[in-house]
C-alpha cells in the first residue's frame, strides 16, 4: 500500500520576516456615510491595491532563505550602480546639449542683428559675382574632364573589361548627377547665416554616395566637393554683401532726403525774409520822402533784424555741421528704457520729430531736448560715443537707439553740451499712450 504523500514542513520564519509581516498595515475603511465619503470610493481601491502588493511581496520574501535574499540584494545593488552610471552619462549628454543650445541661441541672436563674418571678403557684390563666374567655369571643367568622380578601374562584367568600364561610367554619371542636383539646390537656397548647416548637408550627400558606390569604389572627388563648398561660401558672402549694399543705399537715400528737405526749408525761409525785407524797404522810402524820421528809424531797425536773420539762414545753409541735436523717446513703442538721439539741419527740428513719429510707430515721439549747435554733428557723435555700449543695434550705427533713460542722457548732455543745454524734460508726456492705456483699463478691469 503506497505511503501517502507528506506535506513539506513550512519553512522557518526568520525574525526579520516576522517583523515585516507584523508591520504590514491592515486597512480599515471608514463608515460609508462618514466624513469624506465622496472621495473614499476613489481612495479605497488604491489603498487596497497597495496593501495587497505589500503583502504579496512579504509572502515572496518569506519563501526565500537568507542566501537568496542576500543574492537578490546584491543584484539590486548592481542594478542600482548601473542606473547611477547611466544617470551620470545622461547628465553629461544633457550638459553637452545645453551647451549646443547656448551656441545655437547665440547664433540666432547674431542673425537677428545681422552680424555676418565674410569667409572670402571682397570689395563689393560685383567682385563676388565675377569670382563666382570664374569658379563656375572651373566646376564645369572638372565635371567635363572626369575629375569630379573617382571609381574603380579594374571592374569586369561577365569577364568583359569593356562592359565593366561602361557600367562604371554610367553609374558614376548617375551619382554625379545626383550630387550636382543637391549642390545646385544648396546654392539656390543658401543664406549667410545658414552656411555651415548647408555645407554639412552637402557633405552628407558625398558620404551617402560613397556608401552606395562602395562596391565599385565610386565616390565624389574631394577636390570637386571642395569646389562646390567654395561656391556655397562665395554665394553666402555675395548675398550678405548685396544686403549690406542695399542697406547703405537706403541710408544714403534717407540722408539725401533729409538734406533736400533742409535745403528747401532754407530757401523758403530766405524767400519769406526777402519778401518781408522788400516791404519794409518800400515803407522806409515812403517815410523818408515824407520826412518822418522817427518812423523811418524804426523801419531801419527792423530791416537790420531781417538782414541779420537772412545772414543767419545763409550761414546755416553754408555750414553743413550746424543744426539741432534731439533726444526723444516713445514709451508706447519701445518702453521707458530707450531713447533716440539724432541730428537734423531743419530750421524747425519739430518737423523731423513729427516725421519719425509717422505710421511706422503706434505713438508719437516725446521730445526731451532740442539743442542747437554750430557743430551739431560733433555733439551728436560725442553722445553716441559715450553711449556706444548701450546701443540697441551694435551693427548698423545709423540706428540711433540706446538703452538709456532720459535722466542718464541729461547727465551726459550737462557734461558735453554745457551751456547749450537750456531746457530739458526728463518725464515724457506720452499723451497718446497714456490715454490709450487708460482706455483699455477702463474697458477691461482685468488689465
PANU-713648 format. One record per residue (C-alpha): residue number from 1; residue in three letters; x, y negated, z. Coordinates in steps of 0.001 Angstrom, whole numbers, plus 524288, in hexadecimal, padded with zeros to 5 digits. Layout:
N
(r NUM,'ALA',(X,Y,Z)),
...
END
This chain:
447
(r 1,'UNK',(80000,80000,80000)),
(r 2,'UNK',(80638,7F35E,7FBE1)),
(r 3,'UNK',(80A28,7E9D4,80614)),
(r 4,'UNK',(801F7,7DD68,80548)),
(r 5,'UNK',(809B3,7D137,801BA)),
(r 6,'UNK',(80E33,7C925,80CEE)),
(r 7,'UNK',(80C86,7BA7E,80BCB)),
(r 8,'UNK',(8197F,7B368,80D55)),
(r 9,'UNK',(81B8A,7ACA6,81A0D)),
(r 10,'UNK',(81A49,79E0A,818FD)),
(r 11,'UNK',(82710,796A2,81882)),
(r 12,'UNK',(82B35,7901B,824E1)),
(r 13,'UNK',(827C3,781FE,8256E)),
(r 14,'UNK',(8336C,779BD,828C6)),
(r 15,'UNK',(8316A,76EA2,83282)),
(r 16,'UNK',(83317,76418,8280F)),
(r 17,'UNK',(8282E,76A3C,8201C)),
(r 18,'UNK',(81F92,76B0F,82C1F)),
(r 19,'UNK',(821E0,75CC1,82EC6)),
(r 20,'UNK',(81EB1,7593C,820BA)),
(r 21,'UNK',(81205,760D5,82130)),
(r 22,'UNK',(80E6B,75AC0,82E10)),
(r 23,'UNK',(8112D,74D4A,828A9)),
(r 24,'UNK',(808AB,74F84,81CAC)),
(r 25,'UNK',(7FD17,74655,81E31)),
(r 26,'UNK',(7EF46,74B20,81ECA)),
(r 27,'UNK',(7E65D,740F4,818DE)),
(r 28,'UNK',(7D946,73E43,81F11)),
(r 29,'UNK',(7CFA9,736B7,816CB)),
(r 30,'UNK',(7C795,72BEA,81D35)),
(r 31,'UNK',(7B90A,72C72,81D51)),
(r 32,'UNK',(7B313,72A59,81003)),
(r 33,'UNK',(7ABED,71E3F,8142F)),
(r 34,'UNK',(7B6FF,71883,81C2B)),
(r 35,'UNK',(7BE6E,70C2F,81972)),
(r 36,'UNK',(7C511,70C12,80C37)),
(r 37,'UNK',(7BCAB,7171F,80700)),
(r 38,'UNK',(7BC11,71077,7F999)),
(r 39,'UNK',(7CAC4,712A7,7F819)),
(r 40,'UNK',(7CB6B,71FBB,7FEC8)),
(r 41,'UNK',(7C6B4,72756,7F2FE)),
(r 42,'UNK',(7D28E,722E8,7EB36)),
(r 43,'UNK',(7DC6E,72447,7F65E)),
(r 44,'UNK',(7D7E5,73159,7FBD1)),
(r 45,'UNK',(7DB4C,73941,7EFB1)),
(r 46,'UNK',(7E8E3,7332E,7EEC6)),
(r 47,'UNK',(7EBE4,7361E,7FD12)),
(r 48,'UNK',(7E6EC,74417,7FBEF)),
(r 49,'UNK',(7EF94,7463C,7EFF7)),
(r 50,'UNK',(7FB7D,740FB,7F71E)),
(r 51,'UNK',(7F86B,7497E,802F6)),
(r 52,'UNK',(7F745,7559C,7FA59)),
(r 53,'UNK',(80414,75262,7F389)),
(r 54,'UNK',(80B51,7510A,80068)),
(r 55,'UNK',(805EC,75DE3,80595)),
(r 56,'UNK',(8097F,764D9,7F8D7)),
(r 57,'UNK',(8176E,75FD9,7F9CF)),
(r 58,'UNK',(81877,7642D,80820)),
(r 59,'UNK',(81353,771A6,80483)),
(r 60,'UNK',(81D68,772A0,7F99A)),
(r 61,'UNK',(8287E,76EC1,802AA)),
(r 62,'UNK',(82410,7789F,80CF0)),
(r 63,'UNK',(825A0,78335,802B8)),
(r 64,'UNK',(83406,77FC9,80117)),
(r 65,'UNK',(83F01,783D8,809EC)),
(r 66,'UNK',(8496D,77A99,80EE0)),
(r 67,'UNK',(852F7,77D81,803CA)),
(r 68,'UNK',(84889,77AE7,7F975)),
(r 69,'UNK',(8451F,76DFD,7FFD1)),
(r 70,'UNK',(8537A,76A5A,8002C)),
(r 71,'UNK',(854E8,76DD9,7F1C4)),
(r 72,'UNK',(8490A,765C8,7EE39)),
(r 73,'UNK',(84E5A,75A66,7F62A)),
(r 74,'UNK',(85B66,75B58,7EF1C)),
(r 75,'UNK',(85468,75BBB,7E211)),
(r 76,'UNK',(84CD5,74FAC,7E5FB)),
(r 77,'UNK',(8595E,748B6,7E9DB)),
(r 78,'UNK',(85F74,74C11,7DCBA)),
(r 79,'UNK',(8538E,74700,7D582)),
(r 80,'UNK',(853E9,73AC3,7DDD6)),
(r 81,'UNK',(86231,73848,7DA86)),
(r 82,'UNK',(85F6C,73A74,7CC1D)),
(r 83,'UNK',(853F3,730EA,7CCD8)),
(r 84,'UNK',(85CB0,726E3,7D367)),
(r 85,'UNK',(866BC,72875,7C89B)),
(r 86,'UNK',(85C5F,7269E,7BE38)),
(r 87,'UNK',(85757,71AC2,7C58F)),
(r 88,'UNK',(864EA,714A6,7C576)),
(r 89,'UNK',(86610,71735,7B6DF)),
(r 90,'UNK',(858E1,710DE,7B482)),
(r 91,'UNK',(85D0A,7053F,7BCBC)),
(r 92,'UNK',(86942,703AE,7B45E)),
(r 93,'UNK',(86124,70487,7A7EC)),
(r 94,'UNK',(857B0,6FA8C,7AD77)),
(r 95,'UNK',(86304,6F14E,7B050)),
(r 96,'UNK',(867BB,6F2AD,7A24B)),
(r 97,'UNK',(85A0E,6F054,79CFB)),
(r 98,'UNK',(8588B,6E444,7A571)),
(r 99,'UNK',(86590,6DF1A,7A08D)),
(r 100,'UNK',(8611E,6E15B,79296)),
(r 101,'UNK',(8545D,6DA64,79576)),
(r 102,'UNK',(85BE7,6CEC5,79ABD)),
(r 103,'UNK',(8641B,6CE86,78E66)),
(r 104,'UNK',(857EB,6CF65,785F9)),
(r 105,'UNK',(85165,6C494,78DB8)),
(r 106,'UNK',(85D5C,6BC05,78BFF)),
(r 107,'UNK',(85D31,6BEA1,77D5B)),
(r 108,'UNK',(84EAF,6BB1B,77CEA)),
(r 109,'UNK',(85172,6AE4D,783E7)),
(r 110,'UNK',(85C4E,6AB47,77A3E)),
(r 111,'UNK',(852ED,6ADF5,76F12)),
(r 112,'UNK',(84926,6A469,774BB)),
(r 113,'UNK',(852F9,69952,774F8)),
(r 114,'UNK',(858A1,69D1E,767BF)),
(r 115,'UNK',(8667D,6A055,76C53)),
(r 116,'UNK',(86D2F,6A839,761B3)),
(r 117,'UNK',(87B6B,6ABD4,7603B)),
(r 118,'UNK',(87FBA,6AC1E,7520F)),
(r 119,'UNK',(88735,6B86D,74E70)),
(r 120,'UNK',(88D70,6B207,74282)),
(r 121,'UNK',(88C99,6A32A,74407)),
(r 122,'UNK',(88BD3,69BA2,73740)),
(r 123,'UNK',(88958,68D51,73445)),
(r 124,'UNK',(87B6D,68E08,72F38)),
(r 125,'UNK',(870D7,696C7,729A3)),
(r 126,'UNK',(8762F,69546,71BD5)),
(r 127,'UNK',(88334,69B18,72015)),
(r 128,'UNK',(87C36,6A6C8,7260A)),
(r 129,'UNK',(8746F,6A8C2,7199C)),
(r 130,'UNK',(880CD,6A8EF,71173)),
(r 131,'UNK',(8874B,6B295,71ABB)),
(r 132,'UNK',(87B4E,6BB67,71A0E)),
(r 133,'UNK',(87B86,6BB08,70B35)),
(r 134,'UNK',(889CD,6BF6A,70B0E)),
(r 135,'UNK',(886D5,6CA21,714DB)),
(r 136,'UNK',(87B76,6CEFD,70CAC)),
(r 137,'UNK',(884CB,6D0F7,7013F)),
(r 138,'UNK',(88DE0,6D90B,709E3)),
(r 139,'UNK',(88282,6E16F,70EA9)),
(r 140,'UNK',(87DFB,6E43D,700D2)),
(r 141,'UNK',(88BD7,6E79A,6FC86)),
(r 142,'UNK',(88D5D,6F132,707C2)),
(r 143,'UNK',(8808C,6F7FA,70455)),
(r 144,'UNK',(883AE,6F853,6F5BA)),
(r 145,'UNK',(89176,6FDEF,6F768)),
(r 146,'UNK',(88CF0,708B4,70097)),
(r 147,'UNK',(893B0,70344,70CA9)),
(r 148,'UNK',(8870A,701DA,71442)),
(r 149,'UNK',(88559,71066,71744)),
(r 150,'UNK',(88EF4,71ADA,71B73)),
(r 151,'UNK',(88C15,72948,718CE)),
(r 152,'UNK',(89230,736BD,71784)),
(r 153,'UNK',(89A21,73939,70B10)),
(r 154,'UNK',(89ADE,74816,70AEE)),
(r 155,'UNK',(88C89,74BB0,70A02)),
(r 156,'UNK',(8871B,75627,70112)),
(r 157,'UNK',(87958,75A64,6FD61)),
(r 158,'UNK',(87821,7687C,6F8D0)),
(r 159,'UNK',(886D7,768A7,6F74C)),
(r 160,'UNK',(886B7,75CBF,6EE5D)),
(r 161,'UNK',(88EC7,750E4,6F274)),
(r 162,'UNK',(88807,74886,6E81F)),
(r 163,'UNK',(87AC1,74B94,6EDEB)),
(r 164,'UNK',(8806E,748E4,6FB56)),
(r 165,'UNK',(88579,73B91,6F725)),
(r 166,'UNK',(8783C,73875,6F114)),
(r 167,'UNK',(8712F,73C02,6FD97)),
(r 168,'UNK',(87AA4,73404,705C9)),
(r 169,'UNK',(878F6,7281F,6FCEB)),
(r 170,'UNK',(86A23,728CD,6FCE9)),
(r 171,'UNK',(86949,72A94,70B9D)),
(r 172,'UNK',(87320,71FAE,70DDB)),
(r 173,'UNK',(86B29,71666,70552)),
(r 174,'UNK',(85EDF,719F6,70CC8)),
(r 175,'UNK',(86578,7176E,719D4)),
(r 176,'UNK',(86B31,70A8B,71511)),
(r 177,'UNK',(85DF3,70602,71022)),
(r 178,'UNK',(857EC,708EB,71D67)),
(r 179,'UNK',(862E3,7019A,7244A)),
(r 180,'UNK',(86233,6F5D3,71B31)),
(r 181,'UNK',(8537A,6F510,71C8C)),
(r 182,'UNK',(854F1,6F41F,72B43)),
(r 183,'UNK',(86033,6EA77,729F0)),
(r 184,'UNK',(8583A,6E192,72108)),
(r 185,'UNK',(84CEB,6E231,72A90)),
(r 186,'UNK',(85609,6DE5C,735B1)),
(r 187,'UNK',(85B9A,6D2FD,72DD3)),
(r 188,'UNK',(84DFA,6CE31,72A76)),
(r 189,'UNK',(8496F,6CE7F,738A2)),
(r 190,'UNK',(8559C,6CB30,74086)),
(r 191,'UNK',(85469,6BF8F,7498E)),
(r 192,'UNK',(85FE6,6B8E6,75040)),
(r 193,'UNK',(85C5A,6BD76,75DE1)),
(r 194,'UNK',(8591A,6CB5A,759A9)),
(r 195,'UNK',(865BC,6CDB6,7526D)),
(r 196,'UNK',(86B94,6D7BC,75BCB)),
(r 197,'UNK',(85F5C,6E020,75C18)),
(r 198,'UNK',(85E66,6DF85,74D32)),
(r 199,'UNK',(86C87,6E3EE,74BA8)),
(r 200,'UNK',(869F7,6EEFC,7553F)),
(r 201,'UNK',(85E27,6F316,74D52)),
(r 202,'UNK',(86606,6F3C7,740B6)),
(r 203,'UNK',(870EC,6FB2E,747A3)),
(r 204,'UNK',(86724,7056C,74C1D)),
(r 205,'UNK',(86356,70753,73DE2)),
(r 206,'UNK',(87172,70AA2,73A83)),
(r 207,'UNK',(871B0,71474,745A8)),
(r 208,'UNK',(86502,71AA5,740EA)),
(r 209,'UNK',(86A32,71BE1,73305)),
(r 210,'UNK',(876D2,721FF,73810)),
(r 211,'UNK',(86EE7,72BD4,73FEB)),
(r 212,'UNK',(86607,72F65,7348C)),
(r 213,'UNK',(8716A,7306E,72B18)),
(r 214,'UNK',(87A39,737E4,73448)),
(r 215,'UNK',(879C3,7445B,72C14)),
(r 216,'UNK',(87FB0,73D63,7204A)),
(r 217,'UNK',(88782,73399,72886)),
(r 218,'UNK',(87F82,7285B,722CF)),
(r 219,'UNK',(8801E,71B8A,72A49)),
(r 220,'UNK',(87FED,70CFA,727DC)),
(r 221,'UNK',(88DA7,7079D,7266C)),
(r 222,'UNK',(891B6,6FFF5,732A4)),
(r 223,'UNK',(89733,6F542,729D9)),
(r 224,'UNK',(88A48,6F3FE,722A1)),
(r 225,'UNK',(882C4,6F3C8,72F6A)),
(r 226,'UNK',(88B8A,6E8D8,73458)),
(r 227,'UNK',(888A1,6E10A,72804)),
(r 228,'UNK',(87A13,6E212,72AB5)),
(r 229,'UNK',(87C1F,6DE86,7390F)),
(r 230,'UNK',(883FE,6D2A7,734A8)),
(r 231,'UNK',(87889,6CF38,72BD9)),
(r 232,'UNK',(86F51,6CFBF,7378B)),
(r 233,'UNK',(87822,6C6D1,73F7F)),
(r 234,'UNK',(87996,6BCFE,73484)),
(r 235,'UNK',(86AF2,6BD12,7322D)),
(r 236,'UNK',(8682C,6BA94,7409A)),
(r 237,'UNK',(87211,6AF6F,7409D)),
(r 238,'UNK',(86C19,6A9DC,73435)),
(r 239,'UNK',(85E61,6A9BB,739E3)),
(r 240,'UNK',(86317,6A38D,7468D)),
(r 241,'UNK',(86A49,6990C,73EDC)),
(r 242,'UNK',(85E2E,69653,7369F)),
(r 243,'UNK',(85619,6941E,742EF)),
(r 244,'UNK',(860C7,68B9B,7489A)),
(r 245,'UNK',(8610E,6832C,73C67)),
(r 246,'UNK',(8523A,68230,73C33)),
(r 247,'UNK',(85276,67D49,74A35)),
(r 248,'UNK',(85D01,67374,746C8)),
(r 249,'UNK',(854E1,66E99,73B54)),
(r 250,'UNK',(848F1,66D47,74413)),
(r 251,'UNK',(850D5,66577,74DF1)),
(r 252,'UNK',(8566D,65CAF,74360)),
(r 253,'UNK',(848E5,65A2A,73DDD)),
(r 254,'UNK',(8440F,6569D,74B67)),
(r 255,'UNK',(84F81,64D44,74D47)),
(r 256,'UNK',(84D23,646EA,7400B)),
(r 257,'UNK',(83EAC,645A6,742DA)),
(r 258,'UNK',(841A5,63EF4,74FC3)),
(r 259,'UNK',(84B76,635D5,74938)),
(r 260,'UNK',(841CC,632B6,73E73)),
(r 261,'UNK',(83738,62F93,74858)),
(r 262,'UNK',(84098,626D0,74FE9)),
(r 263,'UNK',(844E0,61FBB,7435E)),
(r 264,'UNK',(836B9,61D7F,73F6F)),
(r 265,'UNK',(833E0,61824,74CFF)),
(r 266,'UNK',(83F77,60EDA,74BFE)),
(r 267,'UNK',(83ABE,609F0,73ECD)),
(r 268,'UNK',(82CED,607CD,743CF)),
(r 269,'UNK',(831E8,60048,74F95)),
(r 270,'UNK',(83ADE,5F7DC,7474C)),
(r 271,'UNK',(82FC2,5F4F7,73DE2)),
(r 272,'UNK',(826DA,5F130,7492B)),
(r 273,'UNK',(8311B,5E84E,74F1D)),
(r 274,'UNK',(83451,5E231,741F2)),
(r 275,'UNK',(82600,5DF3D,73F99)),
(r 276,'UNK',(824C2,5D94F,74D18)),
(r 277,'UNK',(83127,5D188,74AB7)),
(r 278,'UNK',(82BD4,5CBDB,73DFE)),
(r 279,'UNK',(81F59,5C78D,744E5)),
(r 280,'UNK',(826FC,5C072,74F70)),
(r 281,'UNK',(83010,5BA4E,74561)),
(r 282,'UNK',(82449,5B4ED,73E07)),
(r 283,'UNK',(81E8A,5AFC2,74AAD)),
(r 284,'UNK',(82B90,5A991,74E4B)),
(r 285,'UNK',(82C20,5A279,74143)),
(r 286,'UNK',(81E85,59CC7,74349)),
(r 287,'UNK',(8216E,5987C,7513E)),
(r 288,'UNK',(82E3F,5924D,74D23)),
(r 289,'UNK',(8274F,58AEB,7423C)),
(r 290,'UNK',(81D72,585D9,74C22)),
(r 291,'UNK',(82832,581EF,7557B)),
(r 292,'UNK',(82345,58AB2,76088)),
(r 293,'UNK',(830B9,58D9C,7661B)),
(r 294,'UNK',(82BF7,59435,772AE)),
(r 295,'UNK',(823D6,59E43,76B6C)),
(r 296,'UNK',(82EB4,59FD2,76174)),
(r 297,'UNK',(8382B,5A311,76C7F)),
(r 298,'UNK',(82F32,5ADEE,7715B)),
(r 299,'UNK',(82E42,5B387,763AC)),
(r 300,'UNK',(83D10,5B31F,76246)),
(r 301,'UNK',(83E71,5BAA9,76F06)),
(r 302,'UNK',(834D1,5C4D3,76A12)),
(r 303,'UNK',(83C39,5C5CA,75D2E)),
(r 304,'UNK',(848B0,5C826,764B9)),
(r 305,'UNK',(84238,5D36F,76C15)),
(r 306,'UNK',(83D7E,5D947,75F5A)),
(r 307,'UNK',(84B08,5D7EA,75971)),
(r 308,'UNK',(850EB,5DEFF,76511)),
(r 309,'UNK',(846A4,5E9A9,763D0)),
(r 310,'UNK',(849CD,5EB71,7555B)),
(r 311,'UNK',(8583E,5EC10,7589B)),
(r 312,'UNK',(85573,5F630,7631B)),
(r 313,'UNK',(84DB5,5FECB,759C7)),
(r 314,'UNK',(85869,5FDBD,74F81)),
(r 315,'UNK',(86291,60148,759B8)),
(r 316,'UNK',(85A75,60D1E,75DE0)),
(r 317,'UNK',(85920,610FC,74FA9)),
(r 318,'UNK',(867BA,60FDC,74D67)),
(r 319,'UNK',(86BA4,616E7,759EC)),
(r 320,'UNK',(86790,624E5,757F2)),
(r 321,'UNK',(86BB8,62841,765DA)),
(r 322,'UNK',(86276,61EA7,76C4A)),
(r 323,'UNK',(85527,6233A,770D7)),
(r 324,'UNK',(84D69,628E3,77C18)),
(r 325,'UNK',(85065,634FE,7840D)),
(r 326,'UNK',(843D7,63B12,7890B)),
(r 327,'UNK',(84142,644A5,79414)),
(r 328,'UNK',(8342D,64B79,792B1)),
(r 329,'UNK',(82D3E,65780,797F2)),
(r 330,'UNK',(82128,65F8F,79549)),
(r 331,'UNK',(81C3D,6671D,7A112)),
(r 332,'UNK',(810DD,66D0F,799C7)),
(r 333,'UNK',(819AD,672B9,78F32)),
(r 334,'UNK',(82684,675DD,79629)),
(r 335,'UNK',(8240D,674F2,7A4B8)),
(r 336,'UNK',(8299F,66B91,7AEE8)),
(r 337,'UNK',(837DA,66FB7,7ADD7)),
(r 338,'UNK',(83B06,66B98,79FF6)),
(r 339,'UNK',(83DE9,65E97,7995D)),
(r 340,'UNK',(84165,65A07,78BBC)),
(r 341,'UNK',(84C22,64FE8,78A12)),
(r 342,'UNK',(84D41,649D5,77CA5)),
(r 343,'UNK',(85068,63D6C,7754B)),
(r 344,'UNK',(84905,63524,76B6D)),
(r 345,'UNK',(84C63,628FB,7639A)),
(r 346,'UNK',(83E46,624B4,76288)),
(r 347,'UNK',(83B0B,616E3,766AF)),
(r 348,'UNK',(82FBD,61CB8,76E41)),
(r 349,'UNK',(834CD,62965,77475)),
(r 350,'UNK',(82708,62D08,778AE)),
(r 351,'UNK',(8242E,6301E,76A66)),
(r 352,'UNK',(82E4A,63AF7,76ACC)),
(r 353,'UNK',(828BD,64063,77783)),
(r 354,'UNK',(81B2A,640A2,771A7)),
(r 355,'UNK',(82054,64828,765DA)),
(r 356,'UNK',(82678,65256,76EC4)),
(r 357,'UNK',(8196E,65429,7758B)),
(r 358,'UNK',(81236,657AE,76916)),
(r 359,'UNK',(80A9A,66435,76673)),
(r 360,'UNK',(8168F,66CD2,76909)),
(r 361,'UNK',(81486,66B5B,777C9)),
(r 362,'UNK',(807A9,66BF3,77F40)),
(r 363,'UNK',(809CB,65F5D,786FB)),
(r 364,'UNK',(81079,65254,78513)),
(r 365,'UNK',(81DF3,64FC8,78AC5)),
(r 366,'UNK',(81FE6,64768,796E2)),
(r 367,'UNK',(82A79,63CFE,79613)),
(r 368,'UNK',(83390,63C17,7A1CF)),
(r 369,'UNK',(83D4B,6326B,79C13)),
(r 370,'UNK',(84042,62AA6,78FC9)),
(r 371,'UNK',(84E19,62554,79044)),
(r 372,'UNK',(852DD,61C08,785B2)),
(r 373,'UNK',(8615C,61C7E,782EC)),
(r 374,'UNK',(86A67,6172A,7787B)),
(r 375,'UNK',(87055,624BD,778BC)),
(r 376,'UNK',(86465,62D33,77AA1)),
(r 377,'UNK',(86B19,63850,77368)),
(r 378,'UNK',(87617,63853,77D77)),
(r 379,'UNK',(86CCA,63748,788FF)),
(r 380,'UNK',(864C7,642AF,783EB)),
(r 381,'UNK',(87129,64AA0,781F2)),
(r 382,'UNK',(875B2,6482B,78FE8)),
(r 383,'UNK',(868A7,64C92,79571)),
(r 384,'UNK',(868A3,658C3,78D06)),
(r 385,'UNK',(87690,65BFF,79126)),
(r 386,'UNK',(87359,65A58,79F9A)),
(r 387,'UNK',(867B7,66387,79E22)),
(r 388,'UNK',(86E06,66D13,79492)),
(r 389,'UNK',(86D2A,67875,79E24)),
(r 390,'UNK',(85E85,67623,79F48)),
(r 391,'UNK',(85B7C,6762B,790C2)),
(r 392,'UNK',(84FA6,67E45,78D5F)),
(r 393,'UNK',(85520,681CC,77FF3)),
(r 394,'UNK',(863B9,68434,7810F)),
(r 395,'UNK',(86552,6868B,7727A)),
(r 396,'UNK',(85DDD,67BFD,76B3D)),
(r 397,'UNK',(86284,66F5F,77187)),
(r 398,'UNK',(85845,667A2,76A32)),
(r 399,'UNK',(84E38,66D32,77387)),
(r 400,'UNK',(84F9E,662EB,77E23)),
(r 401,'UNK',(84860,669C2,78938)),
(r 402,'UNK',(84E85,66BED,79695)),
(r 403,'UNK',(84AEA,6734D,7A2E7)),
(r 404,'UNK',(84AE1,6673A,7AB9A)),
(r 405,'UNK',(8414C,65EE0,7B328)),
(r 406,'UNK',(83F3B,6505F,7B06E)),
(r 407,'UNK',(84587,64D7C,7BDAE)),
(r 408,'UNK',(8520B,65490,7B9CB)),
(r 409,'UNK',(852BE,64D08,7AD0E)),
(r 410,'UNK',(850CF,6403D,7B456)),
(r 411,'UNK',(85CD7,642E9,7BCA7)),
(r 412,'UNK',(864D4,6453E,7B06A)),
(r 413,'UNK',(85F78,63913,7A9EA)),
(r 414,'UNK',(86305,630EA,7B5D2)),
(r 415,'UNK',(8710F,63592,7B48A)),
(r 416,'UNK',(87215,634D5,7A5AD)),
(r 417,'UNK',(868CD,62A11,7A160)),
(r 418,'UNK',(86AE3,6210C,7AD00)),
(r 419,'UNK',(864C1,613DF,7AAD3)),
(r 420,'UNK',(85D61,618D4,79ED1)),
(r 421,'UNK',(8542D,62063,7A7BF)),
(r 422,'UNK',(849A8,6164B,7AAB6)),
(r 423,'UNK',(83D92,61EA9,7ACB1)),
(r 424,'UNK',(83B95,62D15,7AF2F)),
(r 425,'UNK',(82F91,6354B,7B215)),
(r 426,'UNK',(832CD,641F0,7B916)),
(r 427,'UNK',(824F0,64723,7BA3F)),
(r 428,'UNK',(81E86,64A75,7AD3E)),
(r 429,'UNK',(81094,645E8,7AB7C)),
(r 430,'UNK',(80CB2,65197,7A30B)),
(r 431,'UNK',(7FF02,64C25,7A20A)),
(r 432,'UNK',(7FA32,6558D,7979D)),
(r 433,'UNK',(7FFD5,66172,79E68)),
(r 434,'UNK',(7FAAD,65D9E,7ABDA)),
(r 435,'UNK',(7ED22,65AB7,7A66D)),
(r 436,'UNK',(7ECF6,6679F,79F1A)),
(r 437,'UNK',(7F1A0,66F14,7AB0A)),
(r 438,'UNK',(7E77E,66881,7B3B1)),
(r 439,'UNK',(7DCDE,66BB4,7A9CE)),
(r 440,'UNK',(7E080,67A1A,7A9CC)),
(r 441,'UNK',(7E0B6,67A7D,7B8A7)),
(r 442,'UNK',(7D318,6748D,7B90C)),
(r 443,'UNK',(7CDAC,67E05,7AEFF)),
(r 444,'UNK',(7D3BC,68A08,7B54E)),
(r 445,'UNK',(7D5DB,68973,7C415)),
(r 446,'UNK',(7DE0F,695E9,7C362)),
(r 447,'UNK',(7E8D8,68ED1,7BBEF)),
END
